[in-house]
Amino acid sequence: MIVKRAAYRLISLVLCSLILGCGAIRGDPSFPQAIAGMKHSIAPVVCLSRNSDGTVRLDQIDGTAFFISIDGLFLTPAHVIADFRPQHPLANCALPGVYFPEEQWSGGQQVHLQWFAFSPSQCVVDEQLDLAKCRTLAQLNEPPWNKFEPTPVTIDASVKDDGTPIAFTGFPLGIVVPITSAGVIAAYLDSPNGGPPFGRIVIDKAAWPGASGSPIYLEDGEVIGLIVAAGAGFGAGTAYGRSSLTIDAFLKAHP
């Protein structure tokens, strides 16, 4: 019975792709809306340094973060935050932090781009799950935070069917333009070392360096996972993340 159900799901997915086009991926207007909204919820985690003339240069993009509250709480992989600790590669970073763009557009053309910097603090880290929850040092009633309020994401803590269309958005190429990839849920895997079942999610799209921490979300914009690694070897071309079930358990364990 299990084999028949699995075969039926596979045949349905193939027919959807070849005949119907799986409208949620091709031409469904709700995904562009979700992507546009997600750009207000994410930020790159980077290391900047000051030059002798006072200007700032970008040293490294370490990952991506997304916000879960209006007062500055954000999630990112533990390995992204770990790089800023003593004895780690970015320990001497002059300006570690999360950076937000303020963009203005007119007639489809970008008028200007300004960056706001916030240093992370109060981090709670789970090395086994590779998850970290931090708060920025920004004050809600002070600039520049009062000019740029991130939109907190909504987390859907449920297991979705294999083949469900998803997207993930992050900063693998630079801190100016977020990049979005679209694909489907390839599988759920149980967590290692006795973690919750369905704790890992596999996506049928590769994740580039810097995409760690990108939210995995549905066409309604609800987040169902967080990218932590790209597939390697026979898994090349895929990406792995922590599922929303794992994220939900982590948040409940660290209120």
C-alpha positions, -999 to 999 in steps of 0.1 A, spaced: 0 0 0 28 24 9 46 16 -24 14 22 -44 9 56 -27 45 66 -33 42 56 -70 9 74 -73 24 106 -59 54 103 -82 32 98 -113 10 128 -102 40 150 -99 53 140 -133 19 146 -150 16 179 -132 50 190 -145 46 178 -181 9 184 -188 -4 210 -164 28 229 -158 23 230 -120 8 264 -121 21 274 -87 56 275 -101 48 287 -137 28 318 -139 10 318 -106 8 355 -95 10 347 -58 47 337 -58 60 371 -71 39 387 -44 54 364 -18 89 371 -30 84 408 -30 71 406 6 100 384 17 125 410 7 113 431 36 120 403 61 155 393 52 190 409 56 226 399 49 249 390 77 283 405 68 316 417 80 327 453 72 360 471 80 368 508 81 395 521 58 421 547 70 400 575 53 369 565 73 351 548 44 338 512 49 346 482 28 329 448 26 351 420 37 328 390 36 291 380 33 286 353 58 250 344 54 214 355 55 190 362 83 152 367 85 132 385 112 106 368 134 96 399 154 93 437 149 116 444 178 147 429 160 147 392 167 161 372 138 170 336 129 201 325 111 222 293 111 246 288 141 275 284 118 269 320 105 271 335 139 299 312 150 323 329 125 322 361 147 333 344 179 368 345 194 393 323 175 371 322 145 376 337 110 357 370 116 366 375 152 384 407 143 357 421 121 354 458 128 317 461 120 299 427 123 262 430 118 230 426 99 224 452 72 192 465 57 187 483 24 163 513 21 154 514 -16 134 540 -35 122 533 -70 107 555 -97 95 543 -130 113 510 -125 147 527 -119 165 527 -86 169 562 -72 192 555 -43 203 528 -19 212 534 17 224 508 42 216 506 78 238 486 101 229 467 133 252 446 154 237 413 167 235 406 204 218 382 229 223 352 206 209 318 217 227 291 197 220 254 192 251 239 175 234 205 170 205 220 151 226 247 135 202 274 145 207 307 162 182 333 174 197 368 180 184 404 186 198 435 170 211 464 192 188 487 174 162 508 193 127 509 179 122 546 184 156 557 172 169 561 137 176 543 115 153 515 128 123 539 129 128 544 91 131 507 83 109 483 101 114 447 90 83 426 83 83 395 106 78 362 89 50 338 97 62 302 104 40 273 93 50 245 116 36 216 96 49 190 71 40 196 35 38 170 7 68 162 -15 65 182 -47 50 213 -29 63 244 -47 87 266 -26 111 295 -30 140 307 -9 156 342 -9 189 353 4 222 371 -4 246 347 -21 260 372 -47 261 405 -28 245 427 -2 226 449 -27 203 425 -45 186 395 -29 185 364 -50 155 340 -52 155 304 -63 122 284 -69 118 247 -67 99 220 -49 102 200 -16 122 169 -26 119 151 8 118 154 45 144 136 66 145 129 103 168 150 125 202 134 134 211 125 169 176 120 182 161 153 171 125 157 161 111 137 131 109 155 98 135 178 112 153 183 79 140 194 45 155 188 11 150 212 -18 156 203 -54 176 235 -60 212 242 -52 221 269 -26 251 291 -32 275 303 -5 259 332 14 225 316 11 227 300 45 199 313 66 176 320 36 139 314 45 122 285 26 86 296 20 54 288 3 34 308 -23 14 324 6 47 337 21 47 314 51 81 300 61 85 262 63 123 260 67 157 277 68 186 269 44 217 255 62 238 237 35 242 229 -1 242 193 -13 276 178 -22 287 147 -41 257 128 -53 235 154 -36 249 183 -57 222 204 -71 201 202 -39 199 222 -7 193 212 29 175 231 56 160 229 90 123 224 88 97 246 104 90 218 129 127 221 141 125 259 141 93 258 161 108 234 187 139 256 189 119 288 195 98 271 222 129 258 239 144 293 239 115 318 245 
